[in-house]
Amino acid sequence: MIIDMHNHSIKSDDGRAKVENYCQWIRSRDLPIDGIVLTEHRQFDPTDYSGLASKYGLVILEGSEVETEYGHVLVYGVTEGLMREFDFERVDNPLADVLAAAEKHGAIAAPCHPGRPKVGMFAHTEEYGKPDGVRIVEVYNGGSRDDEDQIALDNADEAGYLGIAGSDAHIVSHIGRCATRFPDHIESMGELVEALASGEFEAVTFKN
């Protein structure tokens, strides 16, 4: 099962793609992915995409991308209880609070594009130190430039972090650039969280 773990629709302030357009692009280009996760910026406002999922034979799940002093963080398994732990709309949430809330509510928090200046975790570790509680980071990002992915890979390897990947698509043609391969079938966010917790997955990139 190959899932593109990081994408934005028009629900994000900088998103330019409708979810159905993503689905159409995946099928028209015969992209090698089985599903996508929508991680809208600074929010979690779930929508019923079951009709589109059935129509296109894709798994469509929803997480969130929140912001911390260490940069941006993907959160999988958001619940109402988790949303009461910190303000998703803030741009300066303490990473420790996000990680603690995720652990408390059975979710997974993973810093994304960590090799990117300003909004990536590894741009801040020299100043703030290595954060406690990080287990997974995004090592391939479809929007990465220059050596950002290599910085993420090298630092993740040094720190012993597991790696996921996502396209970080904001426009239709960017979907399916990076994804994460899982050995078992996944149909729900609960199953995705379980798979991430198991550590049995592999980041893959199709950018080249």
GROMACS elastic network, one bead per residue, 0.5 to 0.9 nm:
[ bonds ]
;  ai    aj funct       b0    kb
    1    33     6  0.75354   500
    1    34     6  0.61186   500
    1    35     6  0.81563   500
    1   180     6  0.82194   500
    1   181     6  0.56619   500
    1   182     6  0.51454   500
    1   183     6  0.63150   500
    1   184     6  0.64225   500
    1   185     6  0.57993   500
    1   186     6  0.70876   500
    2    32     6  0.73808   500
    2    34     6  0.53174   500
    2    35     6  0.67593   500
    2    36     6  0.87119   500
    2   179     6  0.63080   500
    2   180     6  0.54990   500
    2   182     6  0.62364   500
    2   183     6  0.88204   500
    2   204     6  0.87664   500
    3    33     6  0.58171   500
    3    34     6  0.57609   500
    3    36     6  0.53451   500
    3    37     6  0.73193   500
    3    59     6  0.81963   500
    3   165     6  0.87478   500
    3   166     6  0.80227   500
    3   176     6  0.86852   500
    3   178     6  0.87395   500
    3   179     6  0.53522   500
    3   180     6  0.53144   500
    3   181     6  0.64723   500
    3   182     6  0.79112   500
    3   186     6  0.89493   500
    4     7     6  0.75430   500
    4    33     6  0.69040   500
    4    34     6  0.81390   500
    4    35     6  0.62897   500
    4    37     6  0.61775   500
    4    38     6  0.89112   500
    4   165     6  0.69956   500
    4   167     6  0.63661   500
    4   168     6  0.86457   500
    4   175     6  0.77773   500
    4   176     6  0.62470   500
    4   177     6  0.80856   500
    4   178     6  0.62662   500
    4   180     6  0.62085   500
    4   181     6  0.88670   500
    5    35     6  0.84706   500
    5    36     6  0.59176   500
    5    38     6  0.74397   500
    5    39     6  0.79854   500
    5    61     6  0.89692   500
    5    63     6  0.89296   500
    5    74     6  0.89258   500
    5   164     6  0.76425   500
    5   165     6  0.62535   500
    5   167     6  0.72520   500
    5   168     6  0.80795   500
    5   178     6  0.82137   500
    5   179     6  0.60628   500
    5   180     6  0.68136   500
    6    36     6  0.74858   500
    6    37     6  0.57654   500
    6    38     6  0.61575   500
    6    39     6  0.57241   500
    6    40     6  0.87569   500
    6    63     6  0.85823   500
    6    64     6  0.88083   500
    6    65     6  0.84693   500
    6    74     6  0.77183   500
    6   112     6  0.85731   500
    6   141     6  0.82539   500
    6   142     6  0.89889   500
    6   165     6  0.74908   500
    6   167     6  0.57617   500
    6   169     6  0.72133   500
    6   178     6  0.88120   500
    6   179     6  0.82660   500
    7    15     6  0.88538   500
    7    36     6  0.74334   500
    7    37     6  0.62739   500
    7    39     6  0.55405   500
    7    40     6  0.72678   500
    7   166     6  0.71332   500
    7   167     6  0.62762   500
    7   170     6  0.66014   500
    7   175     6  0.75240   500
    8    11     6  0.73116   500
    8    12     6  0.60082   500
    8    14     6  0.80792   500
    8    15     6  0.54896   500
    8    16     6  0.80670   500
    8    17     6  0.74637   500
    8    18     6  0.88831   500
    8    19     6  0.86694   500
    8    37     6  0.86696   500
    8    38     6  0.56252   500
    8    39     6  0.58526   500
    8    40     6  0.53041   500
    8    41     6  0.76224   500
    8   168     6  0.67776   500
    8   169     6  0.58864   500
    8   170     6  0.51853   500
    8   171     6  0.81195   500
    9    12     6  0.58627   500
    9    13     6  0.87920   500
    9    14     6  0.83968   500
    9    16     6  0.62777   500
    9    18     6  0.54768   500
    9    19     6  0.60908   500
    9    22     6  0.87427   500
    9    38     6  0.71078   500
    9    39     6  0.84442   500
    9    40     6  0.70299   500
    9   169     6  0.81781   500
    9   170     6  0.64206   500
    9   171     6  0.79401   500
    9   172     6  0.89963   500
   10    13     6  0.69148   500
   10    14     6  0.72699   500
   10    16     6  0.51657   500
   10    17     6  0.54864   500
   10    18     6  0.58659   500
   10    19     6  0.81549   500
   10    40     6  0.87661   500
   10   170     6  0.81260   500
   11    14     6  0.83892   500
   11    15     6  0.67042   500
   11    16     6  0.87332   500
   11    17     6  0.89420   500
   11    18     6  0.85616   500
   11    40     6  0.65988   500
   11    41     6  0.83478   500
   11    45     6  0.89498   500
   12    16     6  0.83214   500
   12    39     6  0.86061   500
   12    40     6  0.51506   500
   12    41     6  0.54901   500
   12    42     6  0.82832   500
   12    43     6  0.84302   500
   12   170     6  0.85759   500
   13    16     6  0.86166   500
   13    40     6  0.85515   500
   13    41     6  0.73976   500
   14    41     6  0.86659   500
   14   170     6  0.69699   500
   15    18     6  0.84760   500
   15    40     6  0.85311   500
   15   169     6  0.80921   500
   15   171     6  0.66985   500
   16   170     6  0.56575   500
   16   171     6  0.51943   500
   16   172     6  0.76553   500
   17    20     6  0.83919   500
   17    21     6  0.65384   500
   17    22     6  0.69650   500
   17   169     6  0.84784   500
   17   170     6  0.62399   500
   17   171     6  0.50148   500
   17   172     6  0.54584   500
   18    21     6  0.52525   500
   18    22     6  0.66265   500
   18    23     6  0.89792   500
   18   171     6  0.86025   500
   18   172     6  0.78706   500
   19    22     6  0.51379   500
   19    23     6  0.64748   500
   19    24     6  0.87835   500
   19    38     6  0.86784   500
   19    49     6  0.84794   500
   19    52     6  0.82977   500
   19   172     6  0.87281   500
   20    24     6  0.61366   500
   20    25     6  0.85675   500
   20    52     6  0.66405   500
   20    56     6  0.88344   500
   21    25     6  0.60953   500
   21    26     6  0.85656   500
   21   172     6  0.64269   500
   22    25     6  0.51587   500
   22    26     6  0.61991   500
   22    27     6  0.87264   500
   22   171     6  0.83881   500
   22   172     6  0.54083   500
   22   173     6  0.79642   500
   22   174     6  0.89594   500
   22   175     6  0.66650   500
   23    26     6  0.51772   500
   23    27     6  0.63183   500
   23    28     6  0.85450   500
   23    52     6  0.77454   500
   23    53     6  0.83419   500
   23    56     6  0.64492   500
   23    57     6  0.89535   500
   23    58     6  0.75926   500
   23   172     6  0.89639   500
   24    27     6  0.52887   500
   24    28     6  0.58935   500
   24    29     6  0.83959   500
   24    56     6  0.76152   500
   25    28     6  0.51130   500
   25    29     6  0.59007   500
   25    30     6  0.80835   500
   25    31     6  0.81604   500
   25   172     6  0.68287   500
   25   173     6  0.71384   500
   25   175     6  0.78913   500
   26    29     6  0.54907   500
   26    30     6  0.57863   500
   26    31     6  0.51278   500
   26    32     6  0.81158   500
   26    33     6  0.76793   500
   26   175     6  0.73961   500
   26   176     6  0.72826   500
   27    31     6  0.65799   500
   27    56     6  0.73538   500
   28    31     6  0.79882   500
   30    33     6  0.85373   500
   31    34     6  0.86010   500
   31   175     6  0.89001   500
   31   176     6  0.65357   500
   32   176     6  0.76081   500
   33    36     6  0.78594   500
   33    58     6  0.84477   500
   33   176     6  0.66722   500
   33   179     6  0.74998   500
   33   181     6  0.89514   500
   34    57     6  0.79512   500
   34    58     6  0.55539   500
   34    59     6  0.64115   500
   35    53     6  0.86339   500
   35    57     6  0.85706   500
   35    60     6  0.56965   500
   35    61     6  0.78499   500
   35   186     6  0.89602   500
   35   187     6  0.89338   500
   36    58     6  0.76786   500
   36    59     6  0.63061   500
   36    60     6  0.52141   500
   36    61     6  0.63410   500
   36    62     6  0.84361   500
   36   166     6  0.87615   500
   36   175     6  0.87204   500
   36   176     6  0.85224   500
   36   179     6  0.85746   500
   37    59     6  0.82457   500
   37    60     6  0.59284   500
   37    62     6  0.52693   500
   37    63     6  0.66062   500
   37    76     6  0.89464   500
   37   166     6  0.86549   500
   38    60     6  0.75016   500
   38    61     6  0.62181   500
   38    63     6  0.59806   500
   38    64     6  0.72310   500
   39    42     6  0.88580   500
   39    43     6  0.84685   500
   39    44     6  0.81643   500
   39    61     6  0.87847   500
   39    62     6  0.60315   500
   39    65     6  0.53157   500
   39    66     6  0.89440   500
   39    74     6  0.69966   500
   39    75     6  0.78704   500
   39    76     6  0.85405   500
   39   168     6  0.86415   500
   40    43     6  0.61231   500
   40    44     6  0.70200   500
   40    45     6  0.86361   500
   40    62     6  0.81758   500
   40    63     6  0.72549   500
   40    64     6  0.51725   500
   40    65     6  0.58031   500
   40    66     6  0.85659   500
   41    44     6  0.82974   500
   41    64     6  0.63205   500
   41    66     6  0.62622   500
   41    67     6  0.84171   500
   41    88     6  0.86333   500
   41    89     6  0.83081   500
   42    64     6  0.67866   500
   42    65     6  0.58119   500
   42    67     6  0.70688   500
   42    87     6  0.85209   500
   42    90     6  0.71522   500
   42    91     6  0.79120   500
   43    63     6  0.89077   500
   43    64     6  0.61954   500
   43    65     6  0.73955   500
   43    66     6  0.74824   500
   43    87     6  0.89891   500
   43    88     6  0.55777   500
   43    89     6  0.63149   500
   44    62     6  0.79850   500
   44    63     6  0.69022   500
   44    64     6  0.58277   500
   44    65     6  0.87105   500
   44    78     6  0.75283   500
   44    83     6  0.82705   500
   44    88     6  0.77749   500
   45    62     6  0.87588   500
   46    49     6  0.89657   500
   46    62     6  0.67221   500
   46    63     6  0.85651   500
   47    50     6  0.89554   500
   47    62     6  0.83015   500
   48    51     6  0.75931   500
   48    52     6  0.88286   500
   49    52     6  0.53944   500
   49    53     6  0.61270   500
   49    54     6  0.86888   500
   49    60     6  0.66330   500
   49    61     6  0.82049   500
   50    54     6  0.60841   500
   50    55     6  0.84828   500
   50    59     6  0.84864   500
   50    60     6  0.75782   500
   51    54     6  0.52555   500
   51    55     6  0.60851   500
   51    56     6  0.86567   500
   52    56     6  0.60507   500
   52    57     6  0.80075   500
   52    58     6  0.78463   500
   52    60     6  0.81488   500
   53    56     6  0.55386   500
   53    57     6  0.55188   500
   53    59     6  0.56292   500
   53    60     6  0.59863   500
   54    57     6  0.51187   500
   54    58     6  0.68268   500
   54    59     6  0.83090   500
   55    58     6  0.80268   500
   56    59     6  0.88805   500
   59   186     6  0.79122   500
   59   187     6  0.61694   500
   59   188     6  0.78775   500
   60   187     6  0.84367   500
   60   188     6  0.84550   500
   61   187     6  0.84655   500
   61   188     6  0.68824   500
   61   189     6  0.61899   500
   62    76     6  0.75546   500
   62    77     6  0.82609   500
   62    78     6  0.84814   500
   62   189     6  0.74361   500
   63    74     6  0.71935   500
   63    75     6  0.56391   500
   63    77     6  0.65050   500
   63    78     6  0.63590   500
   63   189     6  0.83041   500
   64    73     6  0.82221   500
   64    74     6  0.57456   500
   64    75     6  0.52186   500
   64    76     6  0.68604   500
   64    77     6  0.89509   500
   64    78     6  0.75951   500
   64    88     6  0.86016   500
   65    72     6  0.65350   500
   65    73     6  0.54995   500
   65    75     6  0.61975   500
   65    88     6  0.84944   500
   65   112     6  0.84866   500
   66    71     6  0.85581   500
   66    72     6  0.57195   500
   66    73     6  0.53139   500
   66    74     6  0.64438   500
   66    75     6  0.73998   500
   66    87     6  0.89987   500
   66    88     6  0.59745   500
   66    89     6  0.75091   500
   66    90     6  0.78208   500
   66    91     6  0.74078   500
   66    93     6  0.80495   500
   66    98     6  0.86106   500
   67    70     6  0.79142   500
   67    71     6  0.57521   500
   67    73     6  0.61230   500
   67    74     6  0.88770   500
   67    88     6  0.78201   500
   67    89     6  0.82005   500
   67    90     6  0.67971   500
   67    92     6  0.59775   500
   67    93     6  0.61369   500
   67    94     6  0.85648   500
   67    95     6  0.82353   500
   67   119     6  0.82701   500
   68    71     6  0.50573   500
   68    72     6  0.60225   500
   68    73     6  0.73018   500
   68    90     6  0.81069   500
   68    91     6  0.60542   500
   68    94     6  0.53952   500
   68    95     6  0.53327   500
   68    96     6  0.89843   500
   68    98     6  0.81576   500
   68   119     6  0.86674   500
   69    72     6  0.83406   500
   69    91     6  0.78806   500
   69    92     6  0.52708   500
   69    93     6  0.64322   500
   69    94     6  0.59696   500
   69    95     6  0.65580   500
   69   119     6  0.86114   500
   69   121     6  0.84788   500
   69   124     6  0.80026   500
   69   128     6  0.89418   500
   70    73     6  0.85729   500
   70    92     6  0.86143   500
   70    93     6  0.89935   500
   70    94     6  0.79577   500
   70    95     6  0.65209   500
   70   111     6  0.83653   500
   70   114     6  0.88445   500
   70   118     6  0.83050   500
   70   119     6  0.71206   500
   70   120     6  0.66622   500
   70   122     6  0.77845   500
   70   123     6  0.77004   500
   70   124     6  0.56820   500
   70   125     6  0.76120   500
   70   128     6  0.80736   500
   70   131     6  0.86961   500
   71    91     6  0.88240   500
   71    92     6  0.85280   500
   71    95     6  0.84308   500
   71   111     6  0.73397   500
   71   112     6  0.79961   500
   71   113     6  0.87507   500
   71   114     6  0.75964   500
   71   116     6  0.89842   500
   71   118     6  0.67113   500
   71   121     6  0.52557   500
   71   122     6  0.86887   500
   71   123     6  0.82777   500
   71   124     6  0.79045   500
   72    91     6  0.88215   500
   72   110     6  0.87551   500
   72   111     6  0.58929   500
   72   112     6  0.58571   500
   72   113     6  0.77048   500
   72   114     6  0.80096   500
   72   119     6  0.57163   500
   72   120     6  0.63654   500
   72   121     6  0.74332   500
   73    95     6  0.83400   500
   73    98     6  0.85340   500
   73   109     6  0.63968   500
   73   110     6  0.54435   500
   73   112     6  0.53615   500
   73   113     6  0.87059   500
   73   114     6  0.89545   500
   73   120     6  0.87551   500
   73   121     6  0.86665   500
   73   137     6  0.86610   500
   74   108     6  0.80712   500
   74   109     6  0.56203   500
   74   110     6  0.51284   500
   74   111     6  0.59371   500
   74   112     6  0.61883   500
   74   137     6  0.88918   500
   74   138     6  0.87638   500
   75    78     6  0.66947   500
   75    98     6  0.86461   500
   75   102     6  0.75854   500
   75   107     6  0.70059   500
   75   108     6  0.57036   500
   75   110     6  0.64654   500
   75   111     6  0.86400   500
   76   102     6  0.84626   500
   76   107     6  0.56898   500
   76   108     6  0.51719   500
   76   109     6  0.64796   500
   76   110     6  0.83842   500
   76   189     6  0.72333   500
   76   190     6  0.88394   500
   76   192     6  0.79960   500
   76   193     6  0.65489   500
   77    82     6  0.88951   500
   77   102     6  0.81172   500
   77   105     6  0.82731   500
   77   106     6  0.70895   500
   77   108     6  0.65591   500
   77   109     6  0.88827   500
   77   189     6  0.60325   500
   77   190     6  0.66183   500
   77   192     6  0.82538   500
   77   193     6  0.63181   500
   78    81     6  0.81981   500
   78    82     6  0.61579   500
   78    83     6  0.70746   500
   78   102     6  0.79957   500
   78   105     6  0.81221   500
   78   106     6  0.86848   500
   78   107     6  0.63976   500
   78   108     6  0.86328   500
   78   189     6  0.89567   500
   79    82     6  0.51363   500
   79    83     6  0.63119   500
   79    84     6  0.88713   500
   79   105     6  0.74379   500
   79   107     6  0.83063   500
   80    83     6  0.51186   500
   80    84     6  0.65782   500
   81    84     6  0.53129   500
   81    85     6  0.69394   500
   81   101     6  0.89163   500
   81   105     6  0.70764   500
   82    85     6  0.53168   500
   82    86     6  0.75474   500
   82   101     6  0.59746   500
   82   102     6  0.67984   500
   82   104     6  0.79399   500
   82   105     6  0.59311   500
   82   106     6  0.89480   500
   82   107     6  0.83223   500
   83    86     6  0.61130   500
   83    87     6  0.70142   500
   83    88     6  0.70688   500
   83   101     6  0.85988   500
   84    87     6  0.73375   500
   85    97     6  0.78935   500
   85    98     6  0.80897   500
   85   101     6  0.60989   500
   86    89     6  0.89192   500
   86    90     6  0.84881   500
   86    93     6  0.73921   500
   86    97     6  0.72584   500
   86    98     6  0.71653   500
   86   101     6  0.78445   500
   87    90     6  0.56151   500
   87    91     6  0.89997   500
   87    93     6  0.74245   500
   88    91     6  0.81469   500
   88    93     6  0.81156   500
   89    93     6  0.89998   500
   90    93     6  0.60527   500
   92    95     6  0.85537   500
   93    96     6  0.84682   500
   93    97     6  0.71620   500
   93    98     6  0.72233   500
   94    97     6  0.53187   500
   94    98     6  0.66607   500
   94    99     6  0.88736   500
   95    98     6  0.51001   500
   95    99     6  0.61542   500
   95   100     6  0.84937   500
   95   131     6  0.79078   500
   96    99     6  0.51999   500
   96   100     6  0.60189   500
   96   101     6  0.84888   500
   96   131     6  0.75375   500
   96   132     6  0.74500   500
   96   133     6  0.76935   500
   97   100     6  0.51034   500
   97   101     6  0.59884   500
   97   102     6  0.84864   500
   98   101     6  0.51825   500
   98   102     6  0.61358   500
   98   103     6  0.86548   500
   98   109     6  0.72323   500
   99   102     6  0.51461   500
   99   103     6  0.62290   500
   99   104     6  0.86016   500
   99   107     6  0.89311   500
   99   108     6  0.79160   500
   99   109     6  0.60147   500
   99   110     6  0.85832   500
   99   132     6  0.87373   500
   99   133     6  0.65235   500
   99   134     6  0.73710   500
  100   103     6  0.51706   500
  100   104     6  0.60717   500
  100   105     6  0.86590   500
  100   133     6  0.80041   500
  101   104     6  0.50513   500
  101   105     6  0.61962   500
  101   106     6  0.84842   500
  101   107     6  0.79969   500
  102   105     6  0.53479   500
  102   106     6  0.59389   500
  102   108     6  0.56573   500
  102   109     6  0.61346   500
  103   106     6  0.52598   500
  103   107     6  0.59130   500
  103   108     6  0.69836   500
  103   109     6  0.83005   500
  104   107     6  0.76685   500
  106   193     6  0.80190   500
  107   190     6  0.88661   500
  107   193     6  0.65582   500
  107   197     6  0.89627   500
  108   136     6  0.84344   500
  108   193     6  0.64940   500
  108   196     6  0.74603   500
  108   197     6  0.75593   500
  109   134     6  0.77459   500
  109   135     6  0.84710   500
  109   136     6  0.75899   500
  109   137     6  0.85363   500
  110   134     6  0.70438   500
  110   135     6  0.73730   500
  110   136     6  0.51897   500
  110   138     6  0.68173   500
  110   164     6  0.85480   500
  111   114     6  0.61655   500
  111   120     6  0.74108   500
  111   121     6  0.65167   500
  111   134     6  0.79573   500
  111   136     6  0.73016   500
  111   137     6  0.50031   500
  111   138     6  0.63367   500
  112   115     6  0.84705   500
  112   116     6  0.89129   500
  112   119     6  0.85585   500
  112   120     6  0.66955   500
  112   121     6  0.77264   500
  112   137     6  0.59985   500
  112   139     6  0.76977   500
  112   140     6  0.88660   500
  112   141     6  0.78206   500
  112   164     6  0.89084   500
  112   165     6  0.86105   500
  112   166     6  0.88492   500
  113   116     6  0.56710   500
  113   119     6  0.76138   500
  113   120     6  0.54429   500
  113   121     6  0.77606   500
  113   137     6  0.79481   500
  113   138     6  0.58394   500
  113   139     6  0.68330   500
  113   140     6  0.73480   500
  113   141     6  0.59822   500
  113   143     6  0.85152   500
  113   144     6  0.71890   500
  113   148     6  0.74510   500
  113   149     6  0.74195   500
  113   152     6  0.71736   500
  113   168     6  0.89710   500
  114   117     6  0.82198   500
  114   119     6  0.73423   500
  114   122     6  0.53830   500
  114   123     6  0.73293   500
  114   137     6  0.71307   500
  114   138     6  0.68379   500
  114   139     6  0.74449   500
  114   148     6  0.77845   500
  114   149     6  0.81810   500
  114   151     6  0.79031   500
  114   152     6  0.56119   500
  114   155     6  0.89225   500
  115   119     6  0.85410   500
  115   120     6  0.53734   500
  115   121     6  0.69195   500
  115   122     6  0.56779   500
  115   123     6  0.67298   500
  115   139     6  0.81763   500
  115   144     6  0.84276   500
  115   147     6  0.78912   500
  115   149     6  0.61208   500
  115   150     6  0.75051   500
  115   153     6  0.82961   500
  115   155     6  0.83302   500
  116   119     6  0.60584   500
  116   121     6  0.77923   500
  116   122     6  0.76361   500
  116   123     6  0.68407   500
  116   144     6  0.74003   500
  116   145     6  0.82562   500
  116   147     6  0.87732   500
  116   148     6  0.54229   500
  116   149     6  0.81590   500
  116   151     6  0.82308   500
  116   152     6  0.82269   500
  117   120     6  0.58037   500
  117   121     6  0.85512   500
  117   122     6  0.81782   500
  117   123     6  0.55574   500
  117   124     6  0.87093   500
  117   148     6  0.83194   500
  118   121     6  0.81094   500
  118   123     6  0.61139   500
  118   124     6  0.76446   500
  119   122     6  0.89892   500
  119   123     6  0.75374   500
  119   124     6  0.87903   500
  120   123     6  0.56295   500
  120   124     6  0.74492   500
  120   152     6  0.89042   500
  121   124     6  0.55726   500
  121   125     6  0.66373   500
  122   125     6  0.52921   500
  122   126     6  0.77718   500
  122   130     6  0.85966   500
  122   151     6  0.80517   500
  122   152     6  0.74939   500
  122   155     6  0.74708   500
  123   126     6  0.73090   500
  123   127     6  0.84421   500
  124   127     6  0.54386   500
  124   128     6  0.59476   500
  124   129     6  0.74575   500
  124   130     6  0.86379   500
  125   128     6  0.50405   500
  125   130     6  0.52721   500
  125   131     6  0.75253   500
  126   129     6  0.54969   500
  126   130     6  0.77663   500
  128   131     6  0.77688   500
  130   134     6  0.89524   500
  130   159     6  0.88294   500
  131   134     6  0.66324   500
  132   135     6  0.88853   500
  134   137     6  0.76236   500
  134   161     6  0.74709   500
  135   160     6  0.79260   500
  135   161     6  0.52139   500
  135   162     6  0.62671   500
  135   163     6  0.88072   500
  136   156     6  0.84255   500
  136   161     6  0.53022   500
  136   163     6  0.56704   500
  136   164     6  0.70905   500
  136   196     6  0.84522   500
  136   199     6  0.88429   500
  137   152     6  0.80727   500
  137   156     6  0.71930   500
  137   161     6  0.65531   500
  137   162     6  0.63670   500
  137   163     6  0.52454   500
  137   164     6  0.62369   500
  137   165     6  0.84164   500
  138   141     6  0.68837   500
  138   149     6  0.88106   500
  138   152     6  0.74678   500
  138   153     6  0.86989   500
  138   156     6  0.89093   500
  138   162     6  0.83687   500
  138   163     6  0.54305   500
  138   165     6  0.51827   500
  138   166     6  0.73750   500
  138   203     6  0.81304   500
  139   148     6  0.89039   500
  139   149     6  0.59012   500
  139   150     6  0.79134   500
  139   151     6  0.85164   500
  139   152     6  0.51546   500
  139   153     6  0.53896   500
  139   156     6  0.74840   500
  139   162     6  0.85874   500
  139   163     6  0.53249   500
  139   164     6  0.59369   500
  139   165     6  0.58564   500
  139   166     6  0.87084   500
  139   203     6  0.71512   500
  140   143     6  0.88632   500
  140   144     6  0.76692   500
  140   148     6  0.87243   500
  140   149     6  0.55355   500
  140   150     6  0.85075   500
  140   152     6  0.77074   500
  140   153     6  0.79199   500
  140   163     6  0.80227   500
  140   164     6  0.70057   500
  140   166     6  0.65376   500
  140   167     6  0.79365   500
  140   178     6  0.63531   500
  140   179     6  0.79610   500
  140   203     6  0.68984   500
  140   204     6  0.72389   500
  140   205     6  0.65349   500
  141   144     6  0.53984   500
  141   148     6  0.86335   500
  141   149     6  0.68495   500
  141   165     6  0.58909   500
  141   166     6  0.53423   500
  141   167     6  0.53602   500
  141   168     6  0.62497   500
  141   177     6  0.79313   500
  141   178     6  0.62578   500
  141   179     6  0.85550   500
  141   205     6  0.82282   500
  142   145     6  0.88148   500
  142   165     6  0.82230   500
  142   166     6  0.63430   500
  142   168     6  0.56234   500
  142   169     6  0.69773   500
  142   174     6  0.71855   500
  142   175     6  0.81734   500
  142   176     6  0.81759   500
  142   177     6  0.52772   500
  142   178     6  0.56389   500
  142   179     6  0.89202   500
  142   205     6  0.80456   500
  142   206     6  0.87998   500
  142   207     6  0.71274   500
  143   167     6  0.66765   500
  143   168     6  0.61121   500
  143   169     6  0.73900   500
  143   174     6  0.83010   500
  143   177     6  0.87085   500
  144   147     6  0.78015   500
  144   148     6  0.56945   500
  144   149     6  0.62822   500
  144   168     6  0.89759   500
  145   148     6  0.57936   500
  145   149     6  0.76761   500
  146   149     6  0.79289   500
  146   150     6  0.86301   500
  147   150     6  0.51404   500
  147   151     6  0.61437   500
  147   152     6  0.86394   500
  148   151     6  0.51570   500
  148   152     6  0.62879   500
  148   153     6  0.87051   500
  149   153     6  0.60918   500
  149   154     6  0.85500   500
  150   154     6  0.59587   500
  150   155     6  0.83913   500
  151   154     6  0.52490   500
  151   155     6  0.60298   500
  151   156     6  0.83088   500
  152   155     6  0.53877   500
  152   156     6  0.58808   500
  152   157     6  0.84192   500
  153   156     6  0.51788   500
  153   157     6  0.60469   500
  153   158     6  0.85805   500
  153   163     6  0.79691   500
  154   157     6  0.51983   500
  154   158     6  0.62228   500
  154   159     6  0.86773   500
  155   158     6  0.50073   500
  155   159     6  0.60562   500
  155   160     6  0.83608   500
  155   161     6  0.83669   500
  156   159     6  0.51371   500
  156   160     6  0.58032   500
  156   162     6  0.70435   500
  156   163     6  0.73464   500
  157   160     6  0.51126   500
  157   161     6  0.62856   500
  157   162     6  0.80537   500
  157   163     6  0.89410   500
  158   161     6  0.78933   500
  162   199     6  0.72446   500
  162   201     6  0.85407   500
  162   202     6  0.84338   500
  162   203     6  0.89119   500
  163   180     6  0.85791   500
  163   201     6  0.81103   500
  163   202     6  0.68043   500
  163   203     6  0.58008   500
  164   179     6  0.72563   500
  164   180     6  0.55791   500
  164   181     6  0.85604   500
  164   196     6  0.89733   500
  164   201     6  0.75864   500
  164   202     6  0.64987   500
  164   204     6  0.78805   500
  165   168     6  0.89886   500
  165   178     6  0.55015   500
  165   180     6  0.53295   500
  165   181     6  0.89757   500
  165   202     6  0.82801   500
  165   204     6  0.64248   500
  165   205     6  0.73844   500
  166   169     6  0.81678   500
  166   175     6  0.86908   500
  166   176     6  0.77793   500
  166   177     6  0.72578   500
  166   180     6  0.70677   500
  166   203     6  0.83623   500
  166   204     6  0.86307   500
  166   205     6  0.83880   500
  167   170     6  0.88108   500
  167   174     6  0.66463   500
  167   175     6  0.58176   500
  167   176     6  0.59931   500
  167   177     6  0.50316   500
  167   179     6  0.67324   500
  167   205     6  0.87345   500
  168   174     6  0.77954   500
  168   175     6  0.76946   500
  168   177     6  0.85736   500
  168   178     6  0.83806   500
  169   172     6  0.70546   500
  169   173     6  0.79090   500
  169   175     6  0.52909   500
  169   176     6  0.81979   500
  169   177     6  0.83028   500
  170   173     6  0.87077   500
  170   174     6  0.70489   500
  170   175     6  0.81279   500
  171   174     6  0.57951   500
  171   175     6  0.74726   500
  172   175     6  0.59307   500
  173   176     6  0.83676   500
  174   177     6  0.62102   500
  175   178     6  0.80041   500
  176   179     6  0.67507   500
  176   205     6  0.86191   500
  176   206     6  0.73132   500
  176   207     6  0.86049   500
  177   204     6  0.89286   500
  177   205     6  0.61723   500
  177   206     6  0.50567   500
  177   207     6  0.51667   500
  177   208     6  0.87673   500
  178   203     6  0.77131   500
  178   204     6  0.58813   500
  178   206     6  0.56794   500
  178   207     6  0.68687   500
  179   202     6  0.86417   500
  179   203     6  0.61478   500
  179   204     6  0.54201   500
  179   205     6  0.63139   500
  179   206     6  0.81071   500
  180   201     6  0.66546   500
  180   202     6  0.55536   500
  180   204     6  0.56807   500
  180   205     6  0.84059   500
  181   200     6  0.88485   500
  181   201     6  0.55371   500
  181   202     6  0.51072   500
  181   203     6  0.63184   500
  181   204     6  0.68865   500
  182   185     6  0.74812   500
  182   186     6  0.82112   500
  182   195     6  0.73087   500
  182   196     6  0.88151   500
  182   200     6  0.66176   500
  182   202     6  0.67572   500
  183   195     6  0.87541   500
  183   200     6  0.71090   500
  183   201     6  0.69032   500
  184   195     6  0.80014   500
  185   191     6  0.84371   500
  186   189     6  0.80352   500
  186   190     6  0.87537   500
  186   191     6  0.56374   500
  186   192     6  0.60933   500
  186   195     6  0.82320   500
  187   190     6  0.84123   500
  187   191     6  0.66342   500
  187   192     6  0.77245   500
  188   191     6  0.52310   500
  188   192     6  0.63327   500
  188   193     6  0.87476   500
  189   193     6  0.61107   500
  189   194     6  0.85265   500
  190   193     6  0.51942   500
  190   194     6  0.62584   500
  190   195     6  0.86518   500
  191   194     6  0.50241   500
  191   195     6  0.61342   500
  191   196     6  0.86377   500
  192   195     6  0.50190   500
  192   196     6  0.61968   500
  192   197     6  0.85366   500
  193   196     6  0.50711   500
  193   197     6  0.60430   500
  193   198     6  0.85601   500
  194   197     6  0.50204   500
  194   198     6  0.61700   500
  194   199     6  0.89116   500
  195   198     6  0.51229   500
  195   199     6  0.67044   500
  195   200     6  0.64804   500
  195   201     6  0.74458   500
  196   199     6  0.53969   500
  196   200     6  0.69036   500
  196   201     6  0.71476   500
  197   200     6  0.80929   500
  198   201     6  0.83103   500
  199   202     6  0.88775   500
  205   208     6  0.76071   500
